[in-house]
Amino acid sequence: MKKTALLATSAIVVASMATAGGHMASEMTLVSWGGAYQKSQDRAYAQPYAEMNDGFSYNWDESSAEAVAKLRAMNEAGNITWDLVDVVAADAIRLCDEGLAMEIDADEMLAAAPDGTSASDDFGDLLVSDCFIPQIVYSTTFGYRTDLVGDTAPSDICAVFDLEAYPGKRSLEKRPINNMEWALLCDGVAKKDVYDVLETEEGQDQALAKLDTIKDSVVWWSAGADTPQLLADGEVVMGSTYNGRLFSAIEEQSQPIGMLWDAQVFDLDGWIIPAGLPEDRLARALDFAKFATDTQRLADQAKYISYGPARASSAPLVGDHADLGIAMAPHMPTDPNNAKNTFLYNYEFWADYRDDIDAKFQAWLAQ
């Protein structure tokens, strides 16, 4: 990743010179995922930023799912049309390694916490890449039909594998990530040992053997909206998806769905700045990123979606949902009551093993 170190150093100089001279681009293209998440970004910081900057305009591109491929193509063509790109942490690592994202000096480029705590300390371990500016912590977890699980609601991840206590269909994402980890946890592997086991052929076979025990009862999903719909239709008893999707189904749609937080898998989302931007656009991107990821703005985003702010200093500022009026803290994956037993996705492991385990998983699915 050091191949972009010079870019990071020059960015500080460029930003200070451009800002001092008022030479920032008057418009920018922000890239995100569409849907409720992008709307929360727009309301929490894009709109307020525009209101504070006369003559500035922005537009959204909903291509984050294709960010790696598109930035590779833009770089090859020498035509970078994006200014700030929202990506999951794993994609940020890939883009950084390939020199397609600019390295960030968090303490120079991002806002400190209100009490003076440096940005690097405030974000802490969530700064998983030299090029990554964290925004939110979300999780992949399970929802269940409250009227289909009997008198005792599931509270342990291994309820997913217990067809006797909780008969009926499950929905799982059609990929090995998360499913393999949960399978090993429920086959007796200690949480701290999961990735050591999973890097071996025997460990992979062990995980697939555990998944075999429920394979005939699984509906496989590819889109985050699938499980909430399957639950709403009563086609599955429980299923995995993103916690924000379940929040919407439960609180906004009043579906008879409960949340199973045990062994929720934490993941991160945040910004990268494409490498090679012209000076005026780079200055604008840095100015916007500093504003959009300060303590208050990340807390504000939680008014619109149940994803935890990535700054420690933002958590105490999380209030009520802007439209529903309900307290949002209890719905965050990072809330202490929900985070009693969490599982942190290992980005580097999957960067190393994804292709091989994907092939093995797909072959298992076809059996």
C-alpha positions, 0 to 999 in steps of 0.5 A, a space after each residue: 500500500 505504500 505505493 500511494 504514500 506520496 499521494 497522501 503526503 501531497 494531498 495534504 499540501 494540495 488541500 491546504 493550498 486549494 482551500 486557502 485559495 478558494 479553489 475547490 471544485 463547485 460540484 462533485 459525484 458521490 458514489 453509494 448504494 442507493 436505497 435507504 442507506 444512500 438517503 440517510 447519507 444525503 439527509 445527514 451530510 450531503 444536504 447540510 454540506 450543500 447548504 453551507 457551501 454556496 454555489 456547490 452542487 452534487 449528484 449521486 451514482 448508485 454503483 458502489 457494488 461495482 466500485 472495484 471494477 469501475 475504478 479499475 476501468 477509469 484508471 485504465 482509461 485515465 478518466 476518473 469521474 468519481 470524487 468520493 466512493 462509498 465501499 465496504 471495507 474489503 473493497 477499500 483494502 483491494 483498491 488501496 492495494 492496487 493504488 486506485 484509492 488515495 492513502 489517508 492521514 486520518 489525523 491530518 485530513 479528518 476532524 478530531 472529536 469534540 474533546 480533542 481526541 484525534 481522529 485515529 484514536 476516535 475511529 480506532 481499530 475501524 481504520 482497517 486500511 490506509 485508504 479507508 474513512 469509516 462511516 458505519 458499522 453494520 451487521 449481518 444477523 438473523 431475523 425470525 418470525 415471532 409467531 412461528 418459533 413457538 413459546 421460546 424465541 431463539 437467542 443463540 446463533 445455533 438455533 439456526 442449525 436446530 431443526 428439531 426445536 425450530 422446524 421450518 425453512 431458513 434463508 442464508 446468503 448464497 456465499 460462504 462468507 458468514 455461513 462458514 463461520 457460523 457453522 464452525 461456531 455451532 460445531 464447537 470451534 472457539 470464536 478465536 480459532 475460527 479462521 485458523 480452522 477455516 484456512 485448512 481443508 479439514 476446517 472447510 470440510 467441517 463447516 460444509 458438513 455442519 451446513 449439510 445438516 440444514 441444507 435441505 431446509 435452506 432458501 438461498 438469497 442474493 439480495 439484502 431485501 430477500 430475507 425480509 420478504 421471505 419472513 414477511 410472507 412466512 416462507 421461512 422461519 428465520 433468515 440472515 440479512 443486514 440489520 438495517 433491513 430487519 429494522 425497516 421490516 420490524 419498525 417501519 412495516 410492523 412485521 411480526 419479526 424478531 432480531 437474533 443478535 447473537 454472533 452477528 457479524 460486524 462489517 464496515 462501510 466508508 469512503 475512499 477517494 480515488 487516486 489521481 483526482 485533479 487538485 480542485 476536485 481533490 480539495 473538494 473531496 477532502 473538505 466534504 469527507 472531513 465534514 461528513 465524517 465528523 462526530 456530529 454528522 455520523 451521529 446524525 446519520 443514525 437518525 435515519 438508519 440503524 447502523 452504528 456510527 464508526 466514531 466512538 465519540 458519536 455513539 453518545 449523540 445517537 438520538 431518535 429516528 427523525 421520522 418514527 420518533 423512536 430511540 435508535 440506540 437500542 437498534 444499533 448493532 453496536 449497542 451494548 445489549 446487542 453486542 454481547 457476542 459479536 463476530 468481526 469479519 476477517 477481511 484479510 482472510 477472505 482476501 486470501 482465501 475467497 476464490 478457493 473457498 467460493 469454488 468449493 462452496 459452489 461445488 457443494 451447493 451443486 451436489 
